[in-house]
Amino acid sequence: KDNTIMPNDYSVIVKTQRETGTSTQLANNQDFVKFKSEYMKLAARKSNIGIYVIVKQSSTSQNK
């Protein structure tokens, strides 16, 4: 069984610790570039952030 995780198998979500409402989902390279810019601003302010990785279930494991 191949357990390799591919980019389409997961989502990465970034949210500041005190933020309410929606978060930023890193779905492609452009989102990541935007995230790096925001991260630099947050790091300069010493803000805490949460990075969440959600691994999607494969279609074969959903059928079990």
N, CA, C and O atoms as a DFTB+ gen file, in Angstrom:
256 C
 N C O
     1  1       0.854      -1.190       0.000
     2  2       0.000       0.000       0.000
     3  2       0.892       1.243       0.000
     4  3       1.821       1.341       0.801
     5  1       0.610       2.183      -0.891
     6  2       1.373       3.429      -0.990
     7  2       0.767       4.469      -0.048
     8  3      -0.391       4.854      -0.211
     9  1       1.541       4.921       0.932
    10  2       1.059       5.909       1.906
    11  2       1.588       7.311       1.623
    12  3       1.582       8.161       2.514
    13  1       2.044       7.564       0.404
    14  2       2.569       8.873       0.047
    15  2       1.461       9.918       0.126
    16  3       0.358       9.707      -0.377
    17  1       1.764      11.039       0.759
    18  2       0.794      12.135       0.864
    19  2       1.109      13.150      -0.226
    20  3       2.220      13.674      -0.300
    21  1       0.132      13.418      -1.059
    22  2       0.279      14.359      -2.159
    23  2      -0.369      15.693      -1.777
    24  3      -1.185      15.729      -0.856
    25  1      -0.023      16.796      -2.466
    26  2      -0.594      18.107      -2.122
    27  2      -2.121      18.154      -2.099
    28  3      -2.694      18.919      -1.323
    29  1      -2.784      17.367      -2.921
    30  2      -4.254      17.367      -2.931
    31  2      -4.850      16.590      -1.764
    32  3      -6.065      16.604      -1.564
    33  1      -3.999      15.909      -0.989
    34  2      -4.465      15.076       0.116
    35  2      -4.646      15.846       1.422
    36  3      -5.151      15.288       2.397
    37  1      -4.248      17.106       1.459
    38  2      -4.335      17.853       2.712
    39  2      -4.608      19.331       2.455
    40  3      -4.425      19.835       1.347
    41  1      -5.049      20.005       3.507
    42  2      -5.241      21.459       3.481
    43  2      -4.402      22.054       4.598
    44  3      -4.263      21.451       5.662
    45  1      -3.847      23.225       4.364
    46  2      -3.104      23.953       5.389
    47  2      -3.866      25.241       5.655
    48  3      -4.161      26.001       4.732
    49  1      -4.183      25.481       6.921
    50  2      -4.947      26.661       7.310
    51  2      -4.137      27.437       8.337
    52  3      -3.585      26.858       9.272
    53  1      -4.068      28.749       8.157
    54  2      -3.299      29.614       9.049
    55  2      -4.237      30.626       9.677
    56  3      -5.083      31.210       8.998
    57  1      -4.084      30.830      10.974
    58  2      -4.953      31.761      11.686
    59  2      -4.169      32.376      12.840
    60  3      -3.424      31.676      13.526
    61  1      -4.334      33.682      13.060
    62  2      -3.704      34.283      14.233
    63  2      -4.441      33.818      15.476
    64  3      -5.624      33.484      15.425
    65  1      -3.728      33.802      16.590
    66  2      -4.307      33.252      17.814
    67  2      -5.556      34.005      18.247
    68  3      -6.510      33.388      18.721
    69  1      -5.570      35.296      18.097
    70  2      -6.699      36.106      18.559
    71  2      -7.744      36.373      17.475
    72  3      -8.747      37.039      17.732
    73  1      -7.518      35.871      16.298
    74  2      -8.420      36.104      15.167
    75  2      -9.717      35.318      15.336
    76  3      -9.712      34.156      15.744
    77  1     -10.814      35.973      15.016
    78  2     -12.098      35.278      14.980
    79  2     -12.589      35.290      13.543
    80  3     -12.168      36.124      12.742
    81  1     -13.459      34.386      13.227
    82  2     -13.982      34.338      11.864
    83  2     -13.164      33.430      10.978
    84  3     -12.625      32.424      11.439
    85  1     -13.066      33.784       9.694
    86  2     -12.422      32.914       8.721
    87  2     -10.911      32.914       8.880
    88  3     -10.328      33.818       9.479
    89  1     -10.296      31.885       8.333
    90  2      -8.850      31.757       8.357
    91  2      -8.337      31.775       6.922
    92  3      -9.127      31.814       5.979
    93  1      -7.029      31.746       6.757
    94  2      -6.424      31.738       5.436
    95  2      -6.059      30.312       5.070
    96  3      -5.311      29.656       5.796
    97  1      -6.578      29.827       3.956
    98  2      -6.234      28.483       3.504
    99  2      -5.172      28.593       2.428
   100  3      -5.320      29.351       1.470
   101  1      -4.093      27.829       2.594
   102  2      -3.007      27.843       1.623
   103  2      -3.277      26.761       0.585
   104  3      -2.934      25.596       0.787
   105  1      -3.887      27.151      -0.516
   106  2      -4.289      26.184      -1.533
   107  2      -3.317      26.116      -2.708
   108  3      -3.292      25.125      -3.437
   109  1      -2.521      27.161      -2.893
   110  2      -1.600      27.156      -4.027
   111  2      -0.390      28.035      -3.712
   112  3      -0.298      28.610      -2.628
   113  1       0.526      28.132      -4.658
   114  2       1.765      28.874      -4.452
   115  2       1.507      30.359      -4.210
   116  3       2.199      30.978      -3.402
   117  1       0.534      30.931      -4.887
   118  2       0.210      32.351      -4.706
   119  2      -0.259      32.615      -3.274
   120  3       0.112      33.624      -2.674
   121  1      -1.080      31.705      -2.725
   122  2      -1.520      31.834      -1.332
   123  2      -0.327      31.780      -0.385
   124  3      -0.278      32.514       0.602
   125  1       0.642      30.901      -0.692
   126  2       1.811      30.767       0.172
   127  2       2.661      32.032       0.150
   128  3       3.168      32.450       1.190
   129  1       2.821      32.641      -1.009
   130  2       3.586      33.890      -1.117
   131  2       2.913      34.983      -0.288
   132  3       3.583      35.737       0.417
   133  1       1.580      35.063      -0.378
   134  2       0.826      36.041       0.411
   135  2       0.975      35.753       1.911
   136  3       1.121      36.672       2.717
   137  1       0.935      34.467       2.270
   138  2       1.104      34.068       3.664
   139  2       2.469      34.493       4.199
   140  3       2.564      34.994       5.320
   141  1       3.531      34.298       3.405
   142  2       4.875      34.669       3.865
   143  2       4.949      36.152       4.180
   144  3       5.565      36.547       5.170
   145  1       4.328      36.974       3.351
   146  2       4.314      38.415       3.585
   147  2       3.592      38.745       4.889
   148  3       4.088      39.525       5.701
   149  1       2.415      38.144       5.084
   150  2       1.652      38.364       6.320
   151  2       2.404      37.830       7.532
   152  3       2.405      38.455       8.592
   153  1       3.045      36.673       7.374
   154  2       3.788      36.074       8.483
   155  2       4.907      37.000       8.952
   156  3       5.130      37.146      10.153
   157  1       5.606      37.623       8.012
   158  2       6.696      38.541       8.378
   159  2       6.158      39.702       9.216
   160  3       6.803      40.122      10.177
   161  1       4.986      40.222       8.862
   162  2       4.367      41.300       9.641
   163  2       3.994      40.808      11.036
   164  3       4.241      41.497      12.026
   165  1       3.396      39.612      11.116
   166  2       2.998      39.054      12.409
   167  2       4.215      38.749      13.274
   168  3       4.187      38.978      14.484
   169  1       5.273      38.239      12.672
   170  2       6.491      37.929      13.417
   171  2       7.121      39.204      13.974
   172  3       7.642      39.203      15.089
   173  1       7.076      40.283      13.207
   174  2       7.626      41.555      13.679
   175  2       6.848      42.071      14.885
   176  3       7.419      42.713      15.767
   177  1       5.535      41.790      14.923
   178  2       4.701      42.202      16.062
   179  2       4.688      41.152      17.168
   180  3       4.060      41.341      18.210
   181  1       5.394      40.035      16.928
   182  2       5.452      38.916      17.880
   183  2       4.067      38.353      18.181
   184  3       3.769      37.983      19.316
   185  1       3.228      38.294      17.155
   186  2       1.892      37.709      17.281
   187  2       1.991      36.189      17.212
   188  3       2.857      35.647      16.526
   189  1       1.111      35.516      17.918
   190  2       1.046      34.057      17.859
   191  2       0.123      33.640      16.724
   192  3      -0.935      34.236      16.520
   193  1       0.534      32.608      15.987
   194  2      -0.313      32.082      14.921
   195  2      -0.471      30.575      15.101
   196  3       0.362      29.910      15.716
   197  1      -1.554      30.064      14.551
   198  2      -1.772      28.620      14.522
   199  2      -1.732      28.150      13.085
   200  3      -2.303      28.779      12.195
   201  1      -1.053      27.042      12.869
   202  2      -1.000      26.435      11.543
   203  2      -1.623      25.054      11.674
   204  3      -1.138      24.212      12.429
   205  1      -2.691      24.830      10.940
   206  2      -3.444      23.585      11.021
   207  2      -3.310      22.827       9.709
   208  3      -3.510      23.392       8.634
   209  1      -2.977      21.565       9.801
   210  2      -2.901      20.707       8.624
   211  2      -4.013      19.673       8.747
   212  3      -4.073      18.928       9.724
   213  1      -4.881      19.635       7.760
   214  2      -6.001      18.694       7.758
   215  2      -5.772      17.704       6.624
   216  3      -5.776      18.072       5.449
   217  1      -5.572      16.445       6.993
   218  2      -5.365      15.395       6.002
   219  2      -6.728      14.817       5.635
   220  3      -7.479      14.363       6.499
   221  1      -7.031      14.842       4.349
   222  2      -8.317      14.329       3.865
   223  2      -8.275      12.802       3.843
   224  3      -7.232      12.205       3.574
   225  1      -9.402      12.187       4.124
   226  2      -9.489      10.733       4.030
   227  2      -9.481      10.325       2.570
   228  3     -10.084      10.984       1.724
   229  1      -8.796       9.240       2.288
   230  2      -8.817       8.740       0.909
   231  2     -10.161       8.083       0.638
   232  3     -10.849       7.659       1.566
   233  1     -10.528       8.000      -0.614
   234  2     -11.825       7.411      -0.967
   235  2     -11.881       5.936      -0.582
   236  3     -12.962       5.422      -0.300
   237  1     -10.742       5.244      -0.565
   238  2     -10.751       3.831      -0.193
   239  2     -10.986       3.657       1.296
   240  3     -11.657       2.706       1.698
   241  1     -10.453       4.547       2.132
   242  2     -10.668       4.409       3.573
   243  2     -12.070       4.863       3.968
   244  3     -12.575       4.436       5.006
   245  1     -12.711       5.713       3.175
   246  2     -14.068       6.153       3.475
   247  2     -15.069       5.029       3.242
   248  3     -16.129       4.999       3.867
   249  1     -14.741       4.116       2.356
   250  2     -15.661       3.026       2.036
   251  2     -15.585       1.875       3.030
   252  3     -16.413       0.966       2.967
   253  1     -14.633       1.882       3.933
   254  2     -14.463       0.788       4.901
   255  2     -15.333       0.969       6.103
   256  3     -15.311       0.139       7.012
